[in-house]
Amino acid sequence: MTPSPTETAGSRDFVKQSSLYQEFLAEREEILKHKWIESERLGYDIGFERALLDWIRKHRDSWRAARRAQLATGATPPVEAKK
């Protein structure tokens, strides 16, 4: 049985509002920033996979700690603009 279009849209909205998805989007944005900075520094596109692995190794722990602290103080992280 296939879900109706309204069920599918409702599921999508639920997922987009979930904290897990919001965390994924925030982390992805940081990885893309890191990719841009490192690519500019090196003079060529380093690719997403290399940027991901480098960011995880160098920045993920401190980024997560800062994000947790920010959320604990009640400050809301910036919401990404819809494109």
DRENZA-232819 format. One record per residue (C-alpha): residue number from 1; x negated, z, y; chain. Coordinates in steps of 0.5 Angstrom, whole numbers, plus 500, padded with zeros to 3 digits. Example, Ala and Ser with C-alpha at 12.3 -4.5 7.8 and 13.67 -1.06 7.14 Angstrom:
// residues 2
num / X / Z / Y / cadena
1 / 475 / 516 / 491 / A
2 / 473 / 514 / 498 / A
// end
This chain:
// residues 83
num / X / Z / Y / cadena
1 / 500 / 500 / 500 / A
2 / 497 / 498 / 507 / A
3 / 498 / 502 / 513 / A
4 / 502 / 500 / 518 / A
5 / 499 / 498 / 525 / A
6 / 502 / 504 / 528 / A
7 / 499 / 509 / 523 / A
8 / 492 / 505 / 524 / A
9 / 492 / 506 / 531 / A
10 / 494 / 513 / 531 / A
11 / 488 / 514 / 526 / A
12 / 483 / 511 / 530 / A
13 / 485 / 515 / 536 / A
14 / 484 / 521 / 532 / A
15 / 477 / 519 / 530 / A
16 / 476 / 517 / 537 / A
17 / 478 / 524 / 540 / A
18 / 474 / 528 / 534 / A
19 / 468 / 532 / 536 / A
20 / 464 / 529 / 530 / A
21 / 465 / 522 / 533 / A
22 / 464 / 524 / 540 / A
23 / 457 / 527 / 538 / A
24 / 455 / 521 / 534 / A
25 / 457 / 517 / 541 / A
26 / 452 / 522 / 545 / A
27 / 447 / 521 / 540 / A
28 / 447 / 514 / 540 / A
29 / 447 / 513 / 547 / A
30 / 440 / 518 / 547 / A
31 / 437 / 513 / 542 / A
32 / 439 / 507 / 546 / A
33 / 436 / 510 / 552 / A
34 / 430 / 512 / 548 / A
35 / 429 / 505 / 545 / A
36 / 430 / 502 / 553 / A
37 / 424 / 507 / 555 / A
38 / 420 / 505 / 549 / A
39 / 421 / 498 / 549 / A
40 / 419 / 498 / 557 / A
41 / 413 / 502 / 556 / A
42 / 410 / 498 / 550 / A
43 / 412 / 491 / 553 / A
44 / 417 / 489 / 548 / A
45 / 423 / 490 / 544 / A
46 / 422 / 496 / 539 / A
47 / 428 / 495 / 535 / A
48 / 434 / 500 / 534 / A
49 / 431 / 503 / 527 / A
50 / 424 / 504 / 530 / A
51 / 427 / 508 / 536 / A
52 / 432 / 512 / 532 / A
53 / 426 / 514 / 527 / A
54 / 422 / 516 / 533 / A
55 / 427 / 519 / 537 / A
56 / 429 / 523 / 531 / A
57 / 422 / 526 / 530 / A
58 / 420 / 527 / 537 / A
59 / 427 / 529 / 541 / A
60 / 433 / 530 / 536 / A
61 / 432 / 538 / 535 / A
62 / 431 / 539 / 543 / A
63 / 437 / 535 / 545 / A
64 / 441 / 538 / 540 / A
65 / 439 / 545 / 542 / A
66 / 440 / 543 / 549 / A
67 / 447 / 540 / 548 / A
68 / 449 / 546 / 544 / A
69 / 447 / 551 / 550 / A
70 / 451 / 546 / 555 / A
71 / 457 / 546 / 550 / A
72 / 457 / 554 / 549 / A
73 / 457 / 555 / 557 / A
74 / 463 / 551 / 557 / A
75 / 460 / 546 / 561 / A
76 / 463 / 539 / 558 / A
77 / 458 / 534 / 557 / A
78 / 459 / 527 / 561 / A
79 / 464 / 523 / 558 / A
80 / 461 / 516 / 557 / A
81 / 465 / 510 / 561 / A
82 / 469 / 505 / 557 / A
83 / 466 / 498 / 557 / A
// end
